[in-house]
Amino acid sequence: RTGKQYMLAENNCFLDFLRYWHKWVRRNQFGPISIAEAEYLHYLPATMHDGDGNTYAPSDVRQSNIPNVRPVWRADQPPIQYLTHDLGPLLDVLDDRVVSVTCRDAPYWCVEAPLRSDGQIALFQTAKGSLIKIMVTLNTRRPPAHNYRLFGTLGSAEWYEHEGFCRRLGSDRDESRGWEQVDISRAAAGEDTSVGHGGTDIKTVYHFTTAILEGKTVPIDVYRMCDITLPGIIAAQSAELGGQPITVPNIRRRPFEGTILWEHVGLPEQEPPSRDFVSPFEHAL
């Protein structure tokens, strides 16, 4: 109605290694991607806040008898609704959208966040036929991380945030050789990763601003925003119904034609350094 542009500031879509993954998928180096997975692991027990903006875990409130505290905005939020950091990148790599979802709850056992499930796991069917699994847990104590995996009929790839590199098995590599370690991560070599989620916040603002100045459609417009966020909202509804499958609507006025993110970000021309992956366990032996 306004004629103005909207962009979802989903910074993880600008992780550098995703550019390589999309190039490899486009070049069929993994074959058709049957399954993709991602995890958002982030322990967030500080679910209470006071009028000054300080946040506390419920145990802190009880032990210190802190007055005038209230639940924060996500104290009772279904974890799976916080999935855009994980679903968005996978949908862009696969150039796809979700058409249906089923989701189940973990128990409510974390005493620091008793109003929300300890985690949720959702299975999404895509328009192209792939299956995507997303797990989000905000209540289980562990170091924070985003992890991503692709399972193709001819090869696979995975990236774990704590490692900072990619493991790849392309169609031209015998699986008996094990993984290939590819040195790609959050940012390209030489990029500033000291601020803004490893530099992704800066890229988000840069590509939005550039698109506006050049009169182009922004990389994650209002329709692509719905592709990324609606599945999580509907997944939470599925969990409330005990895992009942629910259709995810396409709210576009015309059929989905694909993501335009790569027109803005671009795909790398050169292949990154790689070598045989040796696990710490094998190295110790």
C-alpha positions as CSV (number, residue, x, y, z in Angstrom):
1,R,0.0,0.0,0.0
2,T,2.8,2.5,0.8
3,G,5.0,1.7,-2.1
4,K,7.9,1.6,0.4
5,Q,10.3,-1.3,0.8
6,Y,10.6,-3.5,3.8
7,M,13.5,-5.8,4.6
8,L,13.9,-8.5,7.3
9,A,17.2,-8.0,9.0
10,E,18.0,-11.7,9.1
11,N,21.8,-11.4,9.5
12,N,22.6,-15.2,9.3
13,C,21.6,-15.2,5.6
14,F,24.8,-13.2,5.1
15,L,27.2,-15.8,6.5
16,D,30.0,-16.1,4.0
17,F,30.1,-19.9,3.8
18,L,26.5,-20.0,2.5
19,R,27.7,-18.4,-0.7
20,Y,29.9,-21.5,-1.4
21,W,27.2,-23.9,-0.4
22,H,24.7,-22.3,-2.8
23,K,27.3,-22.4,-5.6
24,W,28.0,-26.1,-4.9
25,V,24.3,-26.9,-4.8
26,R,23.7,-25.0,-8.0
27,R,26.5,-26.9,-9.7
28,N,25.0,-30.2,-8.4
29,Q,28.1,-31.2,-6.5
30,F,26.0,-32.9,-3.8
31,G,23.2,-34.2,-6.1
32,P,19.6,-33.4,-5.1
33,I,19.4,-32.2,-1.5
34,S,17.0,-34.7,0.2
35,I,17.5,-33.4,3.8
36,A,18.8,-30.2,5.4
37,E,19.2,-29.5,9.1
38,A,20.0,-26.6,11.4
39,E,20.1,-26.0,15.1
40,Y,19.9,-22.9,17.2
41,L,21.4,-23.7,20.6
42,H,21.3,-20.8,23.0
43,Y,20.8,-21.0,26.8
44,L,18.8,-18.0,27.8
45,P,17.8,-18.3,31.5
46,A,17.5,-14.5,32.1
47,T,13.8,-14.4,31.6
48,M,12.9,-11.7,34.2
49,H,13.6,-7.9,34.1
50,D,13.1,-4.9,36.3
51,G,12.1,-1.3,35.4
52,D,15.8,-0.3,34.8
53,G,16.3,-2.8,32.1
54,N,18.3,-5.3,34.1
55,T,17.6,-9.0,33.4
56,Y,17.7,-11.9,35.9
57,A,17.3,-15.6,36.0
58,P,14.3,-16.7,38.2
59,S,16.8,-18.2,40.7
60,D,18.5,-14.8,41.1
61,V,15.2,-13.2,41.8
62,R,14.4,-15.8,44.5
63,Q,17.8,-15.9,46.1
64,S,18.3,-12.1,46.2
65,N,14.6,-11.2,46.7
66,I,14.7,-8.8,43.8
67,P,11.4,-6.7,43.8
68,N,9.3,-5.4,40.9
69,V,10.4,-7.9,38.2
70,R,8.4,-9.1,35.3
71,P,8.9,-11.7,32.5
72,V,10.8,-10.6,29.5
73,W,9.2,-10.7,26.0
74,R,10.4,-14.2,25.2
75,A,9.9,-15.8,28.6
76,D,7.0,-17.8,27.2
77,Q,7.7,-17.6,23.5
78,P,7.7,-21.0,21.8
79,P,11.4,-21.6,20.9
80,I,10.6,-22.7,17.3
81,Q,9.3,-19.2,16.5
82,Y,12.9,-18.0,16.9
83,L,14.1,-20.0,13.9
84,T,14.8,-17.4,11.2
85,H,18.6,-17.6,11.9
86,D,18.5,-21.2,10.8
87,L,15.6,-21.7,8.4
88,G,16.4,-18.5,6.4
89,P,19.9,-19.6,5.4
90,L,18.8,-23.1,4.4
91,L,15.9,-21.8,2.3
92,D,18.3,-19.5,0.5
93,V,20.9,-22.2,-0.1
94,L,18.2,-24.4,-1.5
95,D,16.3,-21.6,-3.3
96,D,13.1,-23.0,-1.9
97,R,10.2,-22.3,0.4
98,V,8.2,-24.3,3.0
99,V,4.8,-25.7,2.2
100,S,4.0,-27.7,5.4
101,V,5.2,-28.4,8.9
102,T,4.9,-30.7,11.8
103,C,6.5,-29.9,15.2
104,R,6.8,-31.4,18.7
105,D,7.6,-30.0,22.1
106,A,10.4,-31.1,24.5
107,P,9.3,-31.0,28.2
108,Y,9.1,-27.9,30.4
109,W,11.8,-29.1,32.8
110,C,14.1,-26.0,33.0
111,V,13.4,-24.3,36.3
112,E,14.9,-21.0,35.0
113,A,12.4,-20.7,32.1
114,P,9.3,-22.7,33.2
115,L,6.9,-20.9,30.8
116,R,8.4,-22.2,27.6
117,S,9.3,-25.7,26.3
118,D,12.9,-26.6,26.8
119,G,13.1,-26.9,23.0
120,Q,11.1,-27.8,19.9
121,I,11.9,-29.8,16.8
122,A,10.1,-29.1,13.5
123,L,10.1,-30.9,10.2
124,F,9.3,-28.8,7.2
125,Q,8.4,-30.0,3.7
126,T,9.6,-27.7,0.9
127,A,8.0,-26.9,-2.4
128,K,10.8,-28.7,-4.2
129,G,10.3,-31.8,-2.0
130,S,13.2,-31.6,0.4
131,L,12.8,-32.2,4.1
132,I,14.2,-29.6,6.6
133,K,14.7,-30.3,10.3
134,I,15.1,-27.3,12.6
135,M,15.8,-27.6,16.4
136,V,15.7,-24.6,18.7
137,T,16.5,-24.9,22.4
138,L,16.8,-21.9,24.7
139,N,16.6,-23.8,27.9
140,T,19.4,-26.4,27.8
141,R,22.7,-25.4,29.2
142,R,25.5,-25.4,26.6
143,P,27.6,-23.0,24.7
144,P,25.6,-21.1,22.0
145,A,25.9,-22.1,18.4
146,H,24.2,-22.3,15.0
147,N,24.9,-25.5,13.1
148,Y,23.9,-26.4,9.6
149,R,23.9,-29.6,7.5
150,L,23.1,-30.6,3.9
151,F,22.4,-34.2,2.9
152,G,22.5,-34.8,-0.8
153,T,22.2,-38.0,-2.8
154,L,25.8,-37.6,-4.1
155,G,27.4,-35.7,-1.2
156,S,27.0,-33.7,1.9
157,A,28.3,-30.6,3.8
158,E,28.1,-29.4,7.4
159,W,29.2,-26.4,9.4
160,Y,29.4,-26.2,13.1
161,E,29.9,-22.7,14.6
162,H,32.4,-23.9,17.3
163,E,34.7,-25.3,14.6
164,G,34.6,-22.3,12.2
165,F,35.2,-24.4,9.0
166,C,33.1,-26.5,6.7
167,R,33.2,-30.3,6.2
168,R,32.4,-31.4,2.7
169,L,32.0,-34.6,0.7
170,G,31.5,-33.7,-2.9
171,S,30.4,-36.1,-5.6
172,D,34.0,-36.3,-6.9
173,R,35.3,-37.6,-3.5
174,D,35.2,-41.2,-2.4
175,E,33.5,-41.5,1.0
176,S,36.2,-43.9,2.2
177,R,38.6,-40.8,2.3
178,G,36.3,-39.2,4.9
179,W,35.5,-35.5,5.0
180,E,37.3,-32.7,3.3
181,Q,37.9,-29.6,5.5
182,V,37.1,-26.4,3.7
183,D,38.3,-23.2,5.3
184,I,35.1,-21.1,5.0
185,S,33.2,-19.6,7.9
186,R,31.2,-16.6,9.1
187,A,33.2,-14.0,7.1
188,A,35.6,-14.0,4.2
189,A,39.3,-13.6,4.8
190,G,40.2,-10.1,5.7
191,E,36.6,-9.0,6.7
192,D,36.1,-7.4,10.0
193,T,34.4,-9.9,12.4
194,S,35.0,-7.9,15.6
195,V,31.5,-6.4,15.7
196,G,27.9,-7.3,14.7
197,H,27.6,-11.0,14.9
198,G,30.9,-11.7,13.1
199,G,30.3,-8.9,10.6
200,T,26.9,-10.1,9.4
201,D,25.0,-7.1,10.8
202,I,27.2,-4.8,8.8
203,K,26.5,-6.8,5.6
204,T,22.8,-6.8,6.3
205,V,22.7,-3.0,6.6
206,Y,25.0,-2.6,3.6
207,H,23.0,-4.7,1.2
208,F,19.7,-3.1,2.3
209,T,21.1,0.5,1.9
210,T,22.7,-0.3,-1.5
211,A,19.5,-1.8,-2.8
212,I,17.5,1.3,-1.8
213,L,20.1,3.7,-3.3
214,E,20.2,1.7,-6.5
215,G,16.4,1.3,-6.8
216,K,16.5,-2.5,-6.5
217,T,14.3,-4.9,-4.6
218,V,16.0,-5.6,-1.2
219,P,17.5,-9.0,-0.6
220,I,14.9,-10.2,1.9
221,D,11.7,-8.4,1.0
222,V,8.3,-8.7,2.8
223,Y,7.4,-11.8,0.9
224,R,10.7,-13.6,1.6
225,M,10.3,-12.5,5.2
226,C,7.0,-14.4,5.3
227,D,8.8,-17.5,3.8
228,I,11.3,-17.4,6.7
229,T,9.0,-16.4,9.6
230,L,5.6,-17.9,8.9
231,P,6.9,-21.6,9.1
232,G,8.1,-21.0,12.7
233,I,4.8,-19.4,13.8
234,I,2.8,-22.2,12.3
235,A,5.2,-24.8,13.7
236,A,4.4,-23.6,17.2
237,Q,0.7,-24.1,16.4
238,S,1.5,-27.7,15.2
239,A,3.2,-28.4,18.5
240,E,0.1,-27.2,20.4
241,L,-1.9,-29.7,18.4
242,G,0.5,-32.6,19.2
243,G,2.4,-32.5,16.0
244,Q,-0.4,-32.2,13.5
245,P,0.8,-31.3,10.0
246,I,-0.2,-27.8,9.0
247,T,0.0,-26.2,5.5
248,V,2.2,-23.1,5.3
249,P,0.5,-20.6,2.9
250,N,2.2,-18.7,0.2
251,I,1.1,-15.1,0.7
252,R,2.6,-13.8,-2.6
253,R,0.3,-12.4,-5.3
254,R,2.2,-14.5,-7.9
255,P,4.0,-17.9,-7.7
256,F,7.4,-18.1,-5.9
257,E,10.2,-17.6,-8.5
258,G,13.2,-17.9,-6.2
259,T,15.3,-15.9,-3.8
260,I,17.1,-12.8,-5.0
261,L,19.6,-12.8,-2.2
262,W,22.4,-14.1,-4.4
263,E,21.9,-11.3,-6.9
264,H,23.0,-8.9,-4.1
265,V,25.6,-11.0,-2.3
266,G,27.1,-12.7,-5.3
267,L,28.7,-16.1,-5.5
268,P,32.5,-16.7,-5.0
269,E,34.5,-17.2,-8.2
270,Q,37.5,-19.0,-6.6
271,E,37.4,-22.2,-4.6
272,P,38.6,-21.9,-1.0
273,P,41.6,-23.8,0.5
274,S,40.8,-27.4,1.5
275,R,42.5,-30.5,2.9
276,D,41.6,-33.9,4.3
277,F,39.8,-33.5,7.6
278,V,41.5,-35.2,10.6
279,S,39.4,-35.4,13.7
280,P,41.0,-34.5,17.1
281,F,40.5,-38.2,18.1
282,E,42.3,-39.5,15.1
283,H,45.1,-37.0,15.6
284,A,45.5,-38.1,19.2
285,L,45.9,-41.8,18.1
